[in-house]
Amino acid sequence: LEDADGKTIFTFVGTYNRTQHPLLVIEAFERLARDPDFDAGGVRLLIGGDGVDADEVDRRIAALPFARKLGWLRPAQMRAILTRSDVGLLPMNFPSPAFNNKAFAYLACGIPILNGALGDLAELITDREVGINVAAGDPAALAATVKALASDRERVMAMQANVRKLYAESFDQDRTYRDYVAHIESIAADWSTAQLSG
């Protein structure tokens, strides 16, 4: 990532499948590469993962000078890449409710999500301003959103701050487990008190 300093980094990680596939992302970035008003030198697209149509993904990434294929990533590698990224990509080929591991990985690393899913994740993104919802299967809408974010560093940074706050409040494992233990201990204490008095 040494050649990505000062650039807005958009990252997709995960399995390529019929629901979520990086070809939708690549098509959006291909549109941007043809847009004379888009500063391709100001972005980096990273694709990590493998799966359906991987050969086509490889071929089309190779044609985009600002894109890099990372291959399949181990968890520690994925976290390192996402921590250096600015925006996580969760494209959907068709409308579908999803709140999958990819979304949690992006949130855990403090990056907002360009989201094509419906349901709870879409609501969370809107309510907490931790990303932008984009219509599923629409590379033109995805391209327009990428273009807008690539030229608005302040907005990206504000969403990153919102993600960090949301994660600390709602998804932090240490806090969640601590609260869970306190809840179980409270139930056990109430049960014990009821047993002794009854």
C-alpha positions as CSV (number, residue, x, y, z in Angstrom):
1,L,0.0,0.0,0.0
2,E,3.0,2.3,-0.1
3,D,1.7,3.7,-3.4
4,A,-1.6,4.6,-1.8
5,D,-0.5,7.4,0.5
6,G,-2.7,10.4,0.1
7,K,-5.3,8.5,-1.9
8,T,-8.8,7.5,-0.9
9,I,-8.7,3.8,-0.6
10,F,-11.9,1.8,-1.4
11,T,-11.7,-1.9,-0.4
12,F,-13.7,-5.0,-1.1
13,V,-12.9,-8.2,0.9
14,G,-14.6,-11.6,0.9
15,T,-15.9,-14.4,-1.2
16,Y,-17.0,-13.7,-4.7
17,N,-20.6,-15.1,-5.0
18,R,-23.7,-14.4,-6.9
19,T,-25.1,-12.0,-4.3
20,Q,-22.0,-10.0,-3.5
21,H,-19.4,-9.8,-6.2
22,P,-16.5,-7.4,-7.0
23,L,-17.4,-7.3,-10.7
24,L,-20.1,-4.7,-9.8
25,V,-17.4,-2.6,-8.1
26,I,-15.0,-3.1,-11.0
27,E,-17.7,-2.0,-13.4
28,A,-18.3,1.1,-11.4
29,F,-14.6,1.9,-11.4
30,E,-14.3,1.2,-15.1
31,R,-17.0,3.9,-15.6
32,L,-15.0,6.3,-13.5
33,A,-11.8,5.5,-15.4
34,R,-13.6,6.8,-18.6
35,D,-15.0,9.9,-16.8
36,P,-12.8,12.9,-17.7
37,D,-13.9,14.7,-14.5
38,F,-12.8,11.9,-12.2
39,D,-9.3,12.1,-10.6
40,A,-8.2,8.5,-10.9
41,G,-4.8,9.4,-9.4
42,G,-6.6,10.2,-6.2
43,V,-8.0,6.7,-5.5
44,R,-6.9,3.2,-5.0
45,L,-9.3,0.2,-5.4
46,L,-8.3,-3.0,-3.4
47,I,-10.0,-6.3,-4.0
48,G,-9.3,-9.1,-1.6
49,G,-10.8,-12.5,-1.8
50,D,-11.6,-15.3,-4.3
51,G,-14.5,-17.2,-5.8
52,V,-16.9,-17.2,-8.7
53,D,-15.5,-15.6,-11.9
54,A,-12.1,-14.9,-10.3
55,D,-10.3,-15.0,-13.7
56,E,-12.6,-12.2,-15.0
57,V,-12.0,-10.2,-11.8
58,D,-8.2,-10.6,-12.3
59,R,-8.4,-9.6,-16.0
60,R,-10.5,-6.5,-15.4
61,I,-8.5,-5.4,-12.3
62,A,-5.3,-5.6,-14.4
63,A,-6.7,-3.1,-16.8
64,L,-7.3,-0.5,-14.1
65,P,-4.1,1.3,-13.1
66,F,-5.4,2.3,-9.7
67,A,-6.7,-1.1,-8.8
68,R,-4.9,-3.9,-7.0
69,K,-5.9,-7.6,-6.5
70,L,-4.8,-8.9,-3.1
71,G,-5.9,-12.5,-3.3
72,W,-7.3,-14.4,-0.4
73,L,-6.4,-12.7,2.9
74,R,-5.9,-14.3,6.3
75,P,-7.8,-12.5,9.1
76,A,-4.7,-10.6,10.3
77,Q,-3.9,-9.5,6.7
78,M,-7.5,-8.5,6.2
79,R,-7.5,-6.3,9.3
80,A,-4.2,-4.7,8.3
81,I,-5.6,-3.8,4.9
82,L,-8.9,-2.6,6.2
83,T,-7.3,-0.5,8.9
84,R,-5.4,1.4,6.1
85,S,-8.5,1.7,3.9
86,D,-10.9,4.6,3.9
87,V,-14.2,3.0,2.7
88,G,-15.4,-0.6,2.7
89,L,-17.4,-1.9,-0.3
90,L,-20.4,-4.2,0.2
91,P,-22.0,-4.3,-3.3
92,M,-25.2,-6.3,-3.8
93,N,-26.1,-7.6,-7.2
94,F,-29.8,-7.6,-6.3
95,P,-31.8,-6.2,-3.4
96,S,-31.4,-8.5,-0.4
97,P,-31.4,-8.0,3.4
98,A,-27.9,-8.8,4.7
99,F,-25.8,-7.9,7.8
100,N,-22.9,-10.2,7.1
101,N,-19.4,-10.7,8.4
102,K,-18.0,-8.3,5.8
103,A,-20.0,-5.5,7.3
104,F,-18.7,-6.3,10.8
105,A,-15.2,-6.5,9.5
106,Y,-15.5,-3.0,8.0
107,L,-17.0,-1.6,11.1
108,A,-14.5,-3.2,13.4
109,C,-11.7,-1.6,11.4
110,G,-13.3,1.8,11.6
111,I,-14.3,2.3,8.0
112,P,-17.7,3.4,6.6
113,I,-19.5,1.1,4.2
114,L,-20.8,1.7,0.6
115,N,-23.7,-0.7,1.1
116,G,-26.1,-2.3,-1.4
117,A,-27.9,-4.5,1.2
118,L,-31.4,-3.8,2.6
119,G,-32.7,-4.3,6.1
120,D,-31.0,-3.7,9.4
121,L,-27.6,-2.7,7.9
122,A,-29.2,-0.1,5.6
123,E,-31.1,1.3,8.5
124,L,-28.0,1.4,10.7
125,I,-26.0,3.2,8.0
126,T,-28.7,5.8,7.6
127,D,-29.4,6.3,11.3
128,R,-25.8,6.5,12.4
129,E,-24.2,8.0,9.3
130,V,-21.7,5.2,9.0
131,G,-21.7,4.9,5.3
132,I,-23.9,5.4,2.3
133,N,-26.6,3.1,0.9
134,V,-26.5,2.5,-2.8
135,A,-29.1,0.7,-4.9
136,A,-28.2,-2.9,-5.5
137,G,-27.0,-3.9,-9.0
138,D,-26.5,-0.3,-10.0
139,P,-22.9,0.4,-11.1
140,A,-23.7,3.9,-12.2
141,A,-25.0,4.8,-8.7
142,L,-22.0,3.1,-7.1
143,A,-19.7,5.1,-9.4
144,A,-21.4,8.4,-8.6
145,T,-21.1,7.7,-4.8
146,V,-17.4,6.7,-5.1
147,K,-16.7,9.9,-7.2
148,A,-18.4,12.0,-4.5
149,L,-16.5,10.5,-1.6
150,A,-13.2,10.6,-3.4
151,S,-13.5,14.4,-3.6
152,D,-14.9,14.9,-0.1
153,R,-12.2,13.8,2.5
154,E,-14.0,15.6,5.3
155,R,-17.2,13.5,4.8
156,V,-15.2,10.3,4.7
157,M,-13.4,11.3,7.9
158,A,-16.7,12.2,9.6
159,M,-18.2,8.8,8.7
160,Q,-15.1,7.1,10.0
161,A,-15.5,8.9,13.3
162,N,-19.1,7.8,13.4
163,V,-18.1,4.2,12.8
164,R,-15.5,4.2,15.6
165,K,-18.1,5.7,18.0
166,L,-20.8,3.1,16.9
167,Y,-18.4,0.2,17.2
168,A,-17.2,1.3,20.7
169,E,-20.8,1.7,21.9
170,S,-22.4,-1.4,20.3
171,F,-20.0,-4.0,19.0
172,D,-16.8,-3.9,21.1
173,Q,-16.3,-7.5,22.1
174,D,-14.7,-6.8,25.5
175,R,-17.6,-4.5,26.5
176,T,-20.2,-6.9,25.1
177,Y,-18.7,-9.9,27.0
178,R,-18.4,-7.8,30.2
179,D,-22.0,-6.7,29.9
180,Y,-23.1,-10.3,29.2
181,V,-21.2,-11.6,32.3
182,A,-22.8,-8.9,34.5
183,H,-26.2,-9.8,33.1
184,I,-25.7,-13.5,33.8
185,E,-24.4,-12.8,37.3
186,S,-27.4,-10.6,38.0
187,I,-29.8,-13.4,36.9
188,A,-27.9,-15.9,39.1
189,A,-27.9,-13.6,42.1
190,D,-31.7,-13.0,41.7
191,W,-32.3,-16.8,41.4
192,S,-30.1,-17.4,44.4
193,T,-32.0,-14.8,46.5
194,A,-35.3,-16.4,45.4
195,Q,-34.1,-19.9,46.4
196,L,-32.9,-18.7,49.8
197,S,-36.2,-16.9,50.6
198,G,-38.5,-19.4,49.2
